[in-house]
Amino acid sequence: MTPENEKPNPPDELPTDAVEVLNQLNETELRAVIDYAKQRYEYTDSALRERIEAAPGEEIVSIEEDRCYTRVVKRQPCGKNCDDCPHGPFLYHVREEPRIDGETELHWTYLGPVKEQ
């Protein structure tokens, strides 16, 4: 938290025009922005969660939201003629990345095996 007498510094990720608008708002308007931002964040997170699907032979074990990515744990097959498939579980970080055409795609980063509890 910023001390009361010190002006807060906006995060680098926030567009300059958004900062300018926020700096002009009164307390009531700022509270409304906070409420809207929370709702918008929850909507965005649920939209990403709904796009995560298991490929054929895979099993999604869990999906957990984080600030910068979504943690996905899944089991997956290794190939043909394997009696131990599916393997895992494995941990991935998934995030939405913009494409040049304005759409977004899911970017999966493999982090490694997860110990089963």
MIZAZA-254236 format. One line per field, with one value per residue: residue in one letter; x, y, z of N, C-alpha, C in turn; residue number from 1. Coordinates in steps of 0.001 Angstrom, whole numbers, padded with zeros to 6 digits. Layout:
code	A, ...
n.east	X, ...
n.north	Y, ...
n.up	Z, ...
ca.east	X, ...
ca.north	Y, ...
ca.up	Z, ...
c.east	X, ...
c.north	Y, ...
c.up	Z, ...
pos	NUM, ...
END
This chain:
code	M, T, P, E, N, E, K, P, N, P, P, D, E, L, P, T, D, A, V, E, V, L, N, Q, L, N, E, T, E, L, R, A, V, I, D, Y, A, K, Q, R, Y, E, Y, T, D, S, A, L, R, E, R, I, E, A, A, P, G, E, E, I, V, S, I, E, E, D, R, C, Y, T, R, V, V, K, R, Q, P, C, G, K, N, C, D, D, C, P, H, G, P, F, L, Y, H, V, R, E, E, P, R, I, D, G, E, T, E, L, H, W, T, Y, L, G, P, V, K, E, Q
n.east	000834, 000347, 001604, -000616, -000028, 001422, 001439, 000057, 001833, 001032, 000602, 002865, 001588, -000861, -002714, -001845, -003937, -006024, -005060, -005081, -007847, -008692, -007371, -008933, -011275, -013724, -014116, -016439, -016826, -014421, -014749, -016811, -015465, -013631, -015379, -016489, -014136, -013416, -015593, -015275, -012762, -013337, -015136, -013448, -011577, -013269, -013966, -011530, -011076, -013186, -012293, -010270, -009606, -009576, -007472, -007910, -007823, -006678, -006898, -008253, -007188, -007173, -007976, -006737, -006997, -004733, -002984, -001466, -001568, -003121, -003216, -002938, -003511, -002932, -003488, -002007, -001839, 000984, 001525, 001109, 000332, 000915, 000671, 000412, -000815, -003172, -000406, 001168, 000090, 000684, 001967, 000937, 001300, -001054, -001852, -003520, -002708, -002255, -002955, -001735, -003912, -005740, -007255, -007142, -004999, -004440, -001609, 000469, 002602, 004810, 005539, 006283, 006182, 003647, 003389, 001298, -001291
n.north	-001183, 002298, 005052, 007425, 010133, 010031, 010047, 007502, 005330, 004477, 001161, -000182, -001639, -000460, 001506, 004850, 006665, 005549, 005894, 008681, 009208, 007862, 009389, 011640, 010985, 010938, 009723, 008065, 007403, 006080, 003823, 002595, 001963, 000106, -001972, -002629, -003405, -005707, -007393, -007533, -008762, -011283, -012207, -012335, -014243, -016500, -016856, -017639, -020026, -021557, -021989, -023815, -027017, -030594, -032536, -035285, -038287, -037091, -035906, -033416, -032465, -030408, -026885, -023786, -020416, -017680, -014585, -013834, -015975, -019153, -022076, -025332, -028687, -031774, -035083, -037108, -038943, -040882, -042033, -044547, -047972, -048050, -049266, -047948, -045499, -042874, -040574, -038736, -036762, -033598, -030275, -027178, -023781, -021586, -019034, -016259, -015064, -012338, -012358, -011469, -010887, -009792, -011509, -013927, -016494, -019554, -019976, -022473, -023442, -025843, -027134, -029323, -032605, -033419, -034249, -036768, -036660
n.up	000000, -000597, 001246, 002831, 002223, -000078, -003557, -005573, -007851, -011128, -012518, -014985, -016949, -017338, -019554, -020583, -021134, -019652, -017053, -016903, -017004, -014666, -012716, -012627, -011372, -008713, -005285, -005138, -007826, -008313, -006669, -008052, -010408, -009411, -008607, -011120, -012477, -011048, -011675, -014438, -014590, -013439, -015371, -017634, -016743, -016474, -019106, -020249, -018857, -019857, -022435, -022236, -023017, -022947, -024991, -027352, -025531, -023348, -019913, -017988, -014908, -013005, -012870, -012178, -011355, -011661, -011142, -013440, -015137, -015939, -014075, -015152, -014649, -016044, -017399, -019912, -023042, -024301, -026716, -029294, -028455, -025668, -022501, -020117, -020358, -019590, -018984, -016296, -013521, -015257, -015017, -016334, -017378, -018553, -020781, -022313, -025482, -027689, -031196, -034460, -036051, -034375, -032865, -030150, -028772, -026994, -025007, -024035, -021444, -020531, -017360, -015869, -014183, -011735, -008366, -007211, -004783
ca.east	000000, 001030, 001232, -001691, 000453, 002210, 000624, 000406, 002352, 000257, 001402, 003297, 000650, -002071, -002553, -001767, -005254, -006810, -004529, -005570, -009263, -008779, -006908, -009966, -012477, -013884, -014115, -017591, -016554, -013343, -015335, -017557, -014454, -013108, -016417, -016563, -012897, -013516, -016551, -014658, -011703, -013980, -015685, -012324, -011054, -014178, -013896, -010321, -011323, -014088, -011576, -009308, -010243, -008689, -007336, -008277, -007021, -006215, -007834, -007955, -007291, -007582, -007718, -006670, -006691, -003734, -003028, -000853, -001740, -004003, -002518, -003702, -002894, -003615, -002861, -002067, -001256, 002313, 001568, 000480, 000789, 001414, -000304, 000344, -001425, -002421, 000691, 001027, -000320, 001682, 001541, 001124, 000772, -001762, -002289, -004031, -001784, -002861, -002408, -001634, -005219, -006611, -007812, -006187, -004837, -003916, -000197, 000704, 003992, 004972, 006398, 006802, 005251, 003076, 003249, -000093, -001488
ca.north	000000, 003573, 005915, 008369, 011396, 009786, 009746, 006168, 005212, 003481, 000058, 000010, -002316, 000344, 002534, 006231, 007312, 005027, 006565, 010064, 009186, 007480, 010502, 012676, 010464, 011121, 008468, 007244, 006895, 005095, 002582, 001979, 001394, -001094, -003010, -003043, -004105, -007046, -008157, -007733, -009737, -012586, -012579, -012703, -015515, -017594, -017066, -018421, -021363, -022259, -022316, -024887, -028315, -031750, -033125, -036698, -039119, -036334, -035663, -032216, -032790, -029190, -025577, -022804, -019083, -016878, -013223, -013697, -017184, -020168, -023344, -026489, -029986, -032758, -036353, -037203, -040165, -040670, -042540, -045844, -049201, -047828, -049797, -047105, -044197, -041628, -040272, -037476, -035476, -032603, -028903, -026188, -022429, -021231, -017644, -015799, -014187, -011736, -012690, -010304, -010608, -009225, -012591, -014432, -017937, -020020, -020351, -023449, -023622, -027060, -026909, -030590, -033512, -033040, -035413, -037038, -036677
ca.up	000000, -000637, 002371, 002492, 001693, -001284, -004742, -006089, -009209, -011870, -013082, -016374, -017857, -017486, -020596, -020112, -021177, -018525, -015860, -016930, -016634, -013251, -011891, -012587, -010724, -007268, -004533, -005540, -009173, -008202, -006131, -009156, -011307, -008747, -008726, -012516, -012817, -010464, -012486, -015749, -014388, -013262, -016675, -018482, -016244, -016798, -020555, -020502, -018304, -020781, -023669, -021971, -023254, -023058, -026326, -027305, -024651, -022184, -018817, -017201, -013494, -012308, -013460, -011096, -011854, -010992, -011669, -014761, -015944, -015382, -013864, -015600, -014411, -016895, -017776, -021368, -023613, -024876, -028082, -029551, -027808, -024310, -021558, -018932, -020662, -019774, -018067, -015579, -014088, -015608, -014769, -017398, -017226, -019783, -020837, -023589, -026183, -028883, -032511, -035334, -036634, -033349, -032052, -029164, -028720, -025720, -025007, -022975, -021044, -019733, -016193, -015376, -013513, -010443, -007470, -006831, -003325
c.east	000876, 000639, 000234, -001187, 001249, 001295, 001030, 000932, 001542, 001153, 001726, 002308, -000600, -001848, -002617, -003133, -006158, -006365, -005067, -007033, -009408, -008378, -007945, -011207, -012501, -013984, -015251, -017350, -015433, -013855, -016118, -016592, -013896, -014105, -016501, -015323, -012915, -014445, -015948, -013564, -012284, -014560, -014565, -011749, -011957, -014153, -012666, -010515, -012189, -013391, -010586, -010029, -009187, -008664, -007732, -007291, -006515, -007315, -007380, -008218, -007770, -007218, -007799, -006237, -005604, -003762, -002549, -001053, -002758, -003192, -003437, -002888, -003666, -002787, -002999, -001417, 000108, 002379, 000891, 001120, 001413, 000331, -000491, -000311, -002760, -001374, 000436, 000616, 000872, 001099, 001893, 000657, 000171, -002127, -002744, -003016, -002463, -002159, -002427, -002989, -006211, -007273, -006781, -006101, -004260, -002466, 000046, 002202, 004064, 005933, 006925, 005759, 004822, 002967, 001795, -000180, -002344
c.north	001243, 004393, 006981, 009646, 011246, 009378, 008377, 006240, 004161, 002372, 000323, -000584, -001486, 001429, 003948, 006901, 006818, 005695, 007990, 010135, 008865, 008624, 011615, 012247, 010774, 009743, 007537, 006615, 005851, 003769, 001844, 001320, 000100, -002241, -003543, -003855, -005533, -007931, -008489, -008794, -011141, -013095, -013062, -014040, -016670, -017887, -017891, -019848, -022189, -022666, -023463, -026227, -029412, -032220, -034598, -037510, -038410, -036215, -034416, -032568, -031569, -027966, -024577, -021460, -018437, -015511, -013137, -014894, -018081, -021450, -024473, -027741, -030994, -034012, -036466, -038489, -039856, -041137, -043891, -046950, -048997, -048289, -048910, -045749, -044055, -041431, -038938, -037748, -034533, -031216, -028010, -024826, -022069, -019759, -017307, -014855, -013626, -012219, -011430, -009918, -010046, -010264, -012989, -015948, -018310, -020447, -021232, -023553, -024833, -026779, -028203, -031434, -032980, -034313, -035562, -037138, -037818
c.up	000000, 000589, 001925, 001839, 000395, -002436, -005296, -007523, -009942, -012395, -014546, -017369, -018138, -018532, -020000, -020100, -020046, -017226, -015785, -016507, -015145, -012328, -011764, -011806, -009234, -006606, -004956, -006915, -009150, -007650, -007214, -010147, -010720, -008868, -010149, -012907, -012263, -011295, -013846, -015663, -014242, -014578, -017592, -018063, -016624, -018292, -020908, -020029, -019267, -022081, -023482, -022070, -023327, -024511, -026229, -026458, -023410, -021139, -018071, -015738, -012710, -013126, -012323, -011660, -011006, -011663, -013120, -015679, -015259, -015260, -014280, -015322, -015250, -017052, -019281, -021861, -024224, -026331, -028178, -028733, -026423, -023340, -020329, -019170, -019937, -018690, -017373, -014156, -014310, -015406, -015952, -016903, -018581, -019701, -022240, -024215, -027426, -030149, -033361, -035943, -035608, -032461, -031000, -029282, -027368, -025895, -023792, -022713, -020116, -018594, -015579, -014669, -012148, -009605, -007091, -005318, -002905
pos	1, 2, 3, 4, 5, 6, 7, 8, 9, 10, 11, 12, 13, 14, 15, 16, 17, 18, 19, 20, 21, 22, 23, 24, 25, 26, 27, 28, 29, 30, 31, 32, 33, 34, 35, 36, 37, 38, 39, 40, 41, 42, 43, 44, 45, 46, 47, 48, 49, 50, 51, 52, 53, 54, 55, 56, 57, 58, 59, 60, 61, 62, 63, 64, 65, 66, 67, 68, 69, 70, 71, 72, 73, 74, 75, 76, 77, 78, 79, 80, 81, 82, 83, 84, 85, 86, 87, 88, 89, 90, 91, 92, 93, 94, 95, 96, 97, 98, 99, 100, 101, 102, 103, 104, 105, 106, 107, 108, 109, 110, 111, 112, 113, 114, 115, 116, 117
END
